[in-house]
Amino acid sequence: MGYCTKEQIETARTMDILTYLRLYEPENLKPFGRNGYCLKDHDSLKISNGKWYWWSRGVGGKTALDYLVSVRNVPFTRAVEMLCSESVKAAYPVSKPRDRPKAEFIPPEKNENSRQVAAYLMKRGIDKEIIDYCIGEGLLYEDRQYHNAVFAGYNAEKQMKYAFKRSTYANSAFMGEVGGSDKRYSFSLIPKGAEEKMAAVFESAIDALSYATLLKMEGLAWKKYRYISLGGVYLEKANGAYALPPALEGYLKAYPQTNTLIIALDSDGAGQKAAAGIQAVLEGTQTVCVIQPPKGAKDYNEMLMAKKGLKNTVKTRGTKNAEPVR
């Protein structure tokens, strides 16, 4: 097949990745977390809410076509041909699968205090004043059952709509969003009296708090700034154009007066690709300044710990769907 018609491409794009894998690679599919999946031969490729992202390569998408081209290295025209074949049509007669019902969002129950969370974050170099401020504002707490750090996000009515959990145990790499979390309301730190028109954007809540600590160490008033966590860096492509991460899109809708953004994502390929995508989307509508940690530091927490001379013993790789060892 030397070329593809528009109709053939549209037909090929109707199949989502999960349906394709269930039909043609069922032995390669395994559950991950509460509502997601990953691949046995590429365990950093995660599938959730109809989307997939290959974290080790910094690529992602929605459809089986995206998957075949980006992961299996099938030439585009050949992949279209495969997905338009009669055998696929017979196995997949509907144009679009029904969406999986969204999980109900139930925030983790709060512990009577957050001492373990505070101690964990201080070991990662984060300033105690900043930790206490977040706890006092309900943005951070310790869950009762497993003593995870819970980073919370709220809508305009002050209702919690998002929560991200991170284990506080040294031998655990557990982290992940609570089921049903709405990324539009991802963790954000907006101190009272902060500059209204400017905000700094980070991949994680810990990076945001680390940056605030770095400002304080430089003698700057950290409460003058706004800090937004994206909860990851996935950038969805729609019709060939990048879309804003839901957390940033939600923030800009809630604070339309914003005109300046500091994009402070990780220094790895995925982080810088996402930063460039955000900059492209916002060109002409916002003043965007892209910065990154200095050479040798992947993110702002690594930078902070290096500046403080702290030994980085934080486990960041491993199984994310297992609860921490108690």
C-alpha positions as CSV (number, residue, x, y, z in Angstrom):
1,M,0.0,0.0,0.0
2,G,1.8,3.1,-1.2
3,Y,-0.6,5.7,0.0
4,C,-3.7,6.2,2.3
5,T,-6.9,7.9,1.6
6,K,-8.4,10.3,4.2
7,E,-11.2,7.8,4.7
8,Q,-8.8,4.9,5.3
9,I,-6.9,6.9,7.9
10,E,-10.1,7.9,9.6
11,T,-11.2,4.3,9.7
12,A,-7.8,3.2,11.1
13,R,-8.0,5.8,13.9
14,T,-11.3,4.4,15.2
15,M,-9.6,1.5,17.0
16,D,-8.3,2.4,20.5
17,I,-5.1,0.8,21.8
18,L,-6.8,-1.3,24.5
19,T,-9.1,-3.0,22.0
20,Y,-6.2,-3.7,19.6
21,L,-4.2,-5.3,22.4
22,R,-7.1,-7.4,23.6
23,L,-7.6,-8.7,20.1
24,Y,-4.0,-9.2,18.9
25,E,-1.6,-9.0,21.9
26,P,-3.7,-10.3,24.9
27,E,-0.8,-12.2,26.4
28,N,1.2,-8.9,26.5
29,L,-1.4,-7.0,28.5
30,K,-1.5,-6.9,32.3
31,P,-3.4,-4.8,34.8
32,F,-1.8,-1.8,36.4
33,G,-3.2,0.1,39.3
34,R,-7.0,0.4,39.8
35,N,-8.1,1.2,36.2
36,G,-5.0,1.0,34.0
37,Y,-2.8,-1.5,32.1
38,C,0.8,-1.8,31.0
39,L,2.7,-4.1,28.6
40,K,4.7,-7.1,29.7
41,D,7.4,-6.4,27.2
42,H,7.4,-2.6,27.8
43,D,6.4,-2.1,31.4
44,S,6.9,1.6,31.3
45,L,4.1,1.9,28.7
46,K,1.0,2.7,30.7
47,I,-2.6,2.7,29.4
48,S,-5.3,4.6,31.3
49,N,-8.6,6.5,30.4
50,G,-8.3,5.6,26.7
51,K,-4.8,7.0,26.4
52,W,-1.3,5.5,26.5
53,Y,2.1,6.9,27.3
54,W,5.5,5.2,27.0
55,W,7.4,6.9,29.9
56,S,10.8,5.6,29.0
57,R,10.6,7.0,25.5
58,G,8.5,10.1,26.1
59,V,5.8,9.3,23.5
60,G,2.1,8.7,23.8
61,G,-1.2,8.7,22.0
62,K,-4.8,7.4,22.0
63,T,-5.2,5.0,19.1
64,A,-4.0,1.7,17.9
65,L,-2.5,3.5,14.9
66,D,-0.4,5.7,17.1
67,Y,0.8,2.5,19.0
68,L,1.7,0.6,15.9
69,V,3.7,3.4,14.4
70,S,5.4,4.7,17.6
71,V,5.9,1.5,19.6
72,R,6.0,-1.3,17.0
73,N,7.7,0.8,14.3
74,V,5.2,-0.3,11.7
75,P,5.3,2.1,8.7
76,F,2.3,4.4,8.7
77,T,0.7,3.2,5.5
78,R,1.2,-0.5,6.5
79,A,-0.4,0.2,9.9
80,V,-3.4,1.8,8.2
81,E,-3.7,-1.2,5.9
82,M,-3.6,-3.6,8.9
83,L,-6.3,-1.6,10.8
84,C,-8.5,-1.4,7.7
85,S,-8.2,-5.1,6.9
86,E,-11.4,-7.3,6.8
87,S,-10.2,-9.4,9.7
88,V,-10.0,-6.4,11.9
89,K,-13.3,-5.1,10.8
90,A,-14.9,-8.4,11.6
91,A,-13.3,-8.5,15.0
92,Y,-14.1,-4.8,15.7
93,P,-17.4,-3.9,14.1
94,V,-18.1,-0.8,16.1
95,S,-16.7,2.6,15.2
96,K,-15.8,3.5,18.8
97,P,-15.7,1.6,22.0
98,R,-17.8,2.8,25.0
99,D,-15.8,4.7,27.5
100,R,-15.2,3.0,30.8
101,P,-17.3,4.5,33.6
102,K,-15.2,7.0,35.6
103,A,-14.2,5.9,39.0
104,E,-15.8,7.7,41.9
105,F,-13.3,10.1,43.6
106,I,-12.9,9.2,47.3
107,P,-10.1,11.1,49.0
108,P,-7.9,9.0,51.4
109,E,-8.9,9.4,55.0
110,K,-6.7,11.8,56.9
111,N,-4.5,10.7,59.7
112,E,-4.8,12.6,63.1
113,N,-1.5,14.3,62.3
114,S,1.0,14.7,59.4
115,R,4.3,14.2,61.3
116,Q,5.5,11.4,59.1
117,V,4.8,13.3,55.9
118,A,6.6,16.4,57.2
119,A,9.6,14.4,58.2
120,Y,9.7,12.7,54.8
121,L,9.5,16.0,52.9
122,M,12.1,17.6,55.1
123,K,14.5,14.7,54.3
124,R,14.0,15.7,50.7
125,G,15.1,19.2,51.5
126,I,11.8,21.0,51.6
127,D,11.5,23.9,54.0
128,K,9.4,23.2,57.1
129,E,7.6,26.6,56.9
130,I,6.4,25.7,53.4
131,I,5.3,22.2,54.5
132,D,3.4,23.6,57.4
133,Y,1.7,26.2,55.2
134,C,0.5,23.5,52.8
135,I,-0.8,21.4,55.7
136,G,-2.6,24.4,57.2
137,E,-4.3,25.1,53.8
138,G,-5.4,21.5,53.3
139,L,-3.2,21.0,50.3
140,L,-1.1,18.3,52.0
141,Y,-1.9,15.7,54.6
142,E,-1.0,12.2,55.8
143,D,-3.4,9.4,55.0
144,R,-4.5,7.3,57.9
145,Q,-4.1,3.8,56.5
146,Y,-0.7,3.9,54.9
147,H,0.8,7.2,56.0
148,N,1.3,8.3,52.4
149,A,1.8,12.0,51.6
150,V,-1.4,13.2,49.9
151,F,-1.2,16.3,47.7
152,A,-4.7,17.7,47.2
153,G,-6.4,19.8,44.5
154,Y,-9.6,21.8,44.8
155,N,-12.2,23.3,42.5
156,A,-13.5,26.9,42.7
157,E,-16.0,25.8,45.4
158,K,-13.2,24.5,47.6
159,Q,-14.2,20.9,47.0
160,M,-11.4,18.4,46.8
161,K,-11.4,16.9,43.3
162,Y,-7.8,15.6,43.0
163,A,-5.3,13.7,45.1
164,F,-1.9,12.3,44.4
165,K,-0.3,9.9,46.9
166,R,3.4,9.4,47.5
167,S,4.8,6.8,49.9
168,T,6.8,8.2,52.8
169,Y,8.7,4.9,53.3
170,A,12.3,4.8,52.1
171,N,11.9,1.2,50.7
172,S,8.9,2.1,48.6
173,A,8.5,3.8,45.2
174,F,4.7,3.8,45.4
175,M,3.1,6.9,43.9
176,G,0.0,7.6,41.9
177,E,-3.3,9.5,41.6
178,V,-6.3,8.5,43.6
179,G,-8.9,6.9,41.3
180,G,-11.4,9.4,39.9
181,S,-9.1,12.4,40.3
182,D,-9.8,15.3,38.0
183,K,-6.5,16.5,36.6
184,R,-8.0,19.9,35.9
185,Y,-7.7,20.5,39.6
186,S,-4.2,19.2,40.2
187,F,-2.2,20.3,43.2
188,S,-1.4,24.0,43.1
189,L,0.1,26.2,45.7
190,I,-1.3,29.8,45.6
191,P,-0.3,31.7,48.7
192,K,-2.5,34.6,49.8
193,G,-1.2,37.8,48.2
194,A,0.7,36.0,45.5
195,E,1.3,37.7,42.1
196,E,-1.9,37.3,40.1
197,K,-0.6,37.4,36.6
198,M,2.4,35.0,36.8
199,A,2.7,31.3,37.7
200,A,5.4,28.6,37.6
201,V,4.5,25.2,36.3
202,F,6.1,21.9,37.4
203,E,5.7,18.2,36.7
204,S,5.0,17.3,40.4
205,A,4.0,18.8,43.7
206,I,7.3,17.9,45.2
207,D,9.2,19.8,42.5
208,A,6.9,22.8,43.1
209,L,7.6,22.8,46.8
210,S,11.3,22.3,46.1
211,Y,11.3,25.4,43.9
212,A,9.6,27.4,46.6
213,T,12.3,26.3,49.0
214,L,15.1,27.3,46.6
215,L,13.5,30.8,46.3
216,K,13.5,31.1,50.1
217,M,17.1,29.9,50.3
218,E,18.0,32.8,47.9
219,G,16.3,35.3,50.3
220,L,13.3,35.7,48.0
221,A,9.6,35.9,49.2
222,W,8.3,32.5,48.1
223,K,4.7,33.5,48.9
224,K,4.8,36.0,46.0
225,Y,4.6,33.2,43.5
226,R,2.1,30.7,42.3
227,Y,3.1,27.0,41.8
228,I,1.2,24.5,39.6
229,S,1.8,20.8,39.4
230,L,0.8,19.1,36.2
231,G,0.7,15.6,37.7
232,G,2.9,14.4,34.9
233,V,3.9,15.7,31.4
234,Y,1.6,13.9,29.0
235,L,0.8,16.1,26.0
236,E,-2.0,14.8,23.8
237,K,-1.8,15.4,20.1
238,A,-5.1,16.3,18.5
239,N,-5.3,16.8,14.7
240,G,-1.5,17.2,14.6
241,A,-1.5,20.0,17.2
242,Y,-0.5,19.8,20.9
243,A,-3.1,20.2,23.6
244,L,-2.4,21.8,26.9
245,P,-2.1,19.4,29.9
246,P,-5.5,19.4,31.7
247,A,-4.0,20.9,34.9
248,L,-2.6,23.9,33.1
249,E,-5.7,24.3,30.9
250,G,-7.9,24.2,34.1
251,Y,-5.7,26.8,35.9
252,L,-5.8,29.3,33.0
253,K,-9.5,29.0,32.8
254,A,-9.8,29.6,36.6
255,Y,-7.3,32.5,36.4
256,P,-7.7,34.2,33.0
257,Q,-5.7,37.2,34.2
258,T,-2.5,35.1,33.9
259,N,-0.2,36.4,31.2
260,T,3.2,35.0,32.2
261,L,4.2,31.4,32.8
262,I,7.5,29.9,33.9
263,I,7.6,26.3,32.6
264,A,10.0,24.5,34.9
265,L,9.8,20.8,33.9
266,D,12.3,18.1,34.3
267,S,15.5,18.2,32.3
268,D,14.9,14.8,30.6
269,G,13.6,14.3,27.1
270,A,10.0,13.9,28.1
271,G,10.1,17.0,30.2
272,Q,11.7,19.3,27.7
273,K,9.5,17.9,24.9
274,A,6.4,18.8,27.0
275,A,7.8,22.2,27.8
276,A,8.3,23.0,24.1
277,G,4.8,21.7,23.3
278,I,3.3,24.0,26.0
279,Q,5.2,26.9,24.7
280,A,4.0,26.2,21.1
281,V,0.4,26.0,22.2
282,L,0.5,29.3,24.2
283,E,2.5,31.3,21.6
284,G,0.9,34.7,21.1
285,T,-1.4,34.4,24.2
286,Q,1.1,34.2,27.1
287,T,4.6,35.2,27.8
288,V,6.3,31.8,28.3
289,C,9.8,31.3,29.8
290,V,11.1,27.7,29.8
291,I,13.8,26.9,32.4
292,Q,15.3,23.6,33.5
293,P,17.4,22.3,36.4
294,P,21.2,22.7,36.0
295,K,23.2,19.9,34.3
296,G,23.4,16.9,36.6
297,A,19.9,17.3,38.2
298,K,16.9,15.7,36.6
299,D,14.4,17.8,38.5
300,Y,14.1,20.6,41.1
301,N,14.1,18.3,44.0
302,E,17.4,16.8,42.9
303,M,18.7,20.3,42.5
304,L,17.5,21.3,46.0
305,M,19.0,18.2,47.7
306,A,22.3,18.8,45.9
307,K,22.4,22.4,47.1
308,K,21.7,21.3,50.7
309,G,24.2,18.5,50.5
310,L,21.6,15.9,51.2
311,K,22.1,12.3,50.1
312,N,19.4,11.3,47.7
313,T,18.1,8.0,48.9
314,V,14.6,8.4,47.5
315,K,13.4,5.4,45.6
316,T,11.8,6.7,42.4
317,R,11.6,3.5,40.3
318,G,9.6,0.3,40.9
319,T,6.1,-0.9,41.2
320,K,3.6,1.9,41.5
321,N,0.5,-0.1,42.1
322,A,1.6,-1.7,45.4
323,E,0.9,-0.1,48.7
324,P,4.0,0.8,50.8
325,V,5.5,-1.7,53.1
326,R,4.4,-1.0,56.7
